[in-house]
């Protein structure tokens, strides 16, 4: 592990979970350093600290958290979310934008007029699998919404992350429709800190609407191929 990676891990750990009594900084630092040394292809990328912290909060055991995190990243093919140029993140932005366009055309039209795409607000959702919200919980009790998102993630894979993002976007529609660019981005930025996200009622509403959000694995495969084909065309044009 390079000195640069080690320094980056230390800096991120120092500003993570400062109010937590369970997520100890020394345990989080050790977990991330061991992971970086074990998975030399990925090593470390910002955002992993929140995933690792959330896993530590659930397991309360450093060794178990490492095993879960390692297997979790392998199972859901998250390596490309953390390697250089974050190709999976870029693909996810495209997929999410296309889903918004298909499922919520009014929101999509509004975003288009304001020059807004998911890359302006969904980075932390995707990079941390919504675990960044753990930073703002009280009494070390995971939010019901985050627990529900991860329950669905373990059952359905990436489909759950896109459904959670679409749910939030639709929930916030009345707040940002008509707002200017900066206000919209600010609303999204502040959302993980708000009480609304942490309420039991939000998790319940997400559960009630989960199956109604029409995102299937087939849809994701089609949009992924669409993105890949478009990417290849761009590369060809640049040759």
matplotlib code that plots the C-alpha trace (Angstrom):
import matplotlib.pyplot as plt

x = [0.0, 1.4, 2.0, -0.6, -3.3, -2.5, -2.6, -6.0, -7.4, -6.2, -7.7, -11.1, -11.2, -10.4, -13.5, -15.8, -18.2, -16.8, -19.9, -20.1, -19.3, -19.3, -17.5, -14.0, -11.6, -8.7, -11.0, -12.1, -8.6, -7.4, -10.3, -9.6, -5.9, -6.2, -8.7, -6.4, -3.5, -5.7, -7.4, -4.5, -6.6, -9.0, -7.0, -9.0, -11.4, -13.3, -16.8, -15.5, -15.0, -18.8, -19.5, -16.9, -18.2, -21.8, -20.6, -18.7, -21.7, -23.8, -21.3, -19.4, -16.5, -13.6, -12.7, -16.3, -16.7, -13.7, -14.9, -18.4, -17.0, -14.6, -17.2, -19.8, -17.7, -16.9, -20.5, -21.9, -19.0, -18.3, -14.6, -15.3, -17.0, -13.7, -10.9, -9.4, -11.9, -14.8, -16.4, -19.2, -20.2, -20.3, -22.4, -24.7, -25.3, -26.3, -28.7, -30.3, -30.8, -32.5, -34.7, -35.7, -36.6, -38.7, -40.5, -40.7, -40.7, -41.9, -38.9, -36.6, -37.9, -37.3, -33.8, -33.1, -34.2, -31.9, -28.9, -29.1, -28.1, -27.8, -24.0, -24.7, -26.5, -26.3, -22.6, -22.6, -25.8, -24.1, -20.5, -21.6, -24.8, -26.5, -24.3, -23.1, -26.3, -24.8, -22.7, -25.7, -27.5, -27.9, -27.2, -25.5, -28.8, -28.9, -31.8, -34.8, -34.5, -30.9, -31.6, -34.4, -32.2, -29.5, -32.1, -33.3, -29.7, -28.9, -32.0, -32.1, -28.6, -28.1, -31.7, -32.4, -30.0, -31.7, -35.1, -34.0, -32.6, -35.8, -37.9, -36.0, -36.1, -39.9, -40.3, -38.5, -40.2, -42.5, -39.6, -37.3, -39.7, -39.5, -36.2, -33.0, -30.0, -28.1, -31.2, -31.9, -28.4, -28.5, -31.7, -30.2, -27.0, -28.8, -31.3, -29.1, -29.0, -32.7, -35.0, -37.3, -34.8, -34.4, -38.0, -39.6, -42.4, -39.9, -38.7, -42.3, -43.3, -40.2, -41.2, -44.8, -43.6, -40.6, -42.4, -44.3, -41.0, -40.7, -37.0, -36.2, -32.9, -33.8, -34.2, -30.8, -29.2, -30.7, -29.6, -26.1, -25.7, -27.0, -24.4, -21.6, -22.6, -22.6, -19.2, -17.7, -19.1, -17.4, -14.1, -14.3, -15.0, -11.9, -9.6]
y = [0.0, 3.4, 6.2, 8.3, 5.7, 5.3, 9.1, 9.3, 6.6, 8.4, 11.7, 10.1, 8.2, 11.3, 13.1, 10.1, 9.0, 11.4, 11.2, 7.4, 5.3, 2.0, 2.9, 3.4, 5.3, 2.8, -0.1, 1.7, 2.6, -0.9, -2.4, 0.0, -0.5, -4.3, -4.2, -1.9, -4.4, -7.4, -6.1, -4.5, -3.8, -1.6, -0.6, 2.5, 5.1, 7.8, 6.5, 3.1, 4.6, 4.9, 1.4, 0.1, 2.1, 1.0, -2.7, -2.1, -0.6, -3.7, -6.3, -4.6, -6.9, -5.9, -9.3, -10.1, -6.6, -7.2, -10.5, -9.1, -6.0, -8.1, -10.6, -7.9, -5.9, -9.1, -10.3, -7.1, -6.4, -3.1, -3.0, -0.7, 1.7, 2.3, 1.9, 4.8, 6.8, 5.1, 3.5, 1.9, 5.3, 6.9, 4.1, 4.3, 8.0, 7.2, 4.5, 6.6, 9.5, 7.2, 5.7, 9.2, 10.1, 6.9, 6.8, 10.5, 12.5, 15.7, 15.6, 14.7, 17.7, 20.0, 18.7, 19.2, 22.9, 23.5, 21.6, 19.0, 15.4, 12.7, 13.2, 16.5, 14.8, 11.0, 10.4, 9.8, 7.6, 5.3, 5.4, 4.7, 2.7, 5.4, 4.5, 8.1, 8.8, 6.8, 9.9, 11.7, 9.1, 9.4, 6.9, 4.5, 3.2, 2.7, 4.5, 2.4, 3.7, 2.7, -0.7, -1.2, -0.2, -2.7, -5.4, -5.0, -4.7, -8.1, -9.5, -7.8, -6.4, -3.0, -2.7, -1.7, 1.2, 2.7, 2.2, 4.0, 6.9, 7.1, 7.0, 9.9, 12.0, 11.5, 12.3, 15.6, 16.6, 19.2, 20.8, 21.3, 21.8, 25.5, 26.0, 27.3, 25.0, 25.9, 25.4, 22.0, 20.7, 22.1, 20.3, 17.0, 17.7, 18.3, 15.4, 12.8, 15.1, 15.7, 14.1, 13.0, 10.5, 9.0, 8.6, 5.2, 6.5, 7.1, 3.5, 2.2, 4.3, 3.1, -0.5, 0.1, 1.6, -0.6, -3.0, -0.1, 1.5, -0.3, -1.1, -4.7, -6.5, -6.7, -2.9, -2.5, -4.9, -3.0, 0.4, -1.0, -2.3, 1.1, 2.9, 0.5, 0.8, 4.6, 4.6, 2.4, 4.8, 7.8, 5.9, 5.2, 8.8, 9.9, 7.5]
z = [0.0, -1.0, 1.4, -0.6, -0.1, 3.6, 4.1, 2.2, 4.5, 7.6, 6.5, 5.7, 9.0, 11.0, 9.6, 9.7, 12.5, 15.1, 17.3, 17.2, 20.3, 18.4, 15.2, 16.7, 14.4, 15.1, 14.1, 10.9, 10.1, 10.5, 8.5, 5.5, 5.6, 5.7, 2.8, 0.8, 1.3, 0.5, -2.6, -4.5, -7.6, -5.6, -2.6, -1.3, -2.7, -0.9, 0.0, 1.2, 4.7, 5.0, 3.8, 6.2, 9.0, 8.5, 8.4, 11.6, 13.2, 12.3, 13.2, 16.0, 15.1, 13.0, 11.6, 10.6, 9.1, 6.9, 5.7, 4.9, 3.1, 1.0, 0.0, -0.5, -3.0, -4.9, -5.0, -6.3, -8.6, -7.0, -8.0, -10.9, -8.5, -6.7, -9.3, -11.3, -13.4, -11.5, -14.6, -12.7, -11.2, -14.6, -16.0, -13.0, -13.6, -17.2, -16.1, -13.4, -15.8, -18.2, -15.5, -14.4, -18.0, -18.4, -15.0, -14.1, -17.4, -15.6, -13.3, -16.2, -18.2, -15.2, -14.7, -18.4, -18.3, -15.3, -16.7, -13.9, -14.2, -11.6, -11.5, -9.6, -6.7, -6.7, -6.4, -2.6, -2.9, -5.3, -4.0, -0.4, -1.1, 0.9, 3.9, 4.1, 6.0, 8.9, 9.6, 10.8, 12.9, 16.7, 19.4, 16.9, 15.7, 11.9, 10.2, 9.2, 5.7, 5.3, 6.8, 4.4, 1.4, 2.4, 3.0, -0.6, -1.8, -0.4, -2.0, -5.4, -6.0, -7.7, -8.6, -5.0, -5.1, -8.2, -6.7, -3.5, -5.6, -7.6, -4.5, -2.9, -6.1, -6.4, -2.7, -3.1, -6.2, -4.6, -2.9, -5.9, -8.8, -9.7, -7.8, -9.4, -10.0, -6.8, -4.6, -6.1, -5.6, -2.0, -1.3, -2.4, -0.5, 2.7, 2.3, 4.1, 7.1, 7.4, 9.9, 7.1, 5.8, 9.3, 10.2, 10.4, 8.2, 5.3, 5.5, 5.6, 2.6, 0.7, 1.5, 0.4, -2.9, -3.6, -6.0, -7.7, -8.8, -12.2, -12.4, -13.4, -14.0, -17.7, -17.8, -16.2, -18.6, -21.6, -20.3, -19.5, -23.0, -24.3, -22.3, -23.4, -27.1, -26.8, -25.0, -27.8, -30.4, -28.6, -28.4, -32.1, -32.9, -30.9, -32.7]

ax = plt.figure().add_subplot(projection="3d")
ax.plot(x, y, z, "-o")
ax.set_aspect("equal")
plt.show()
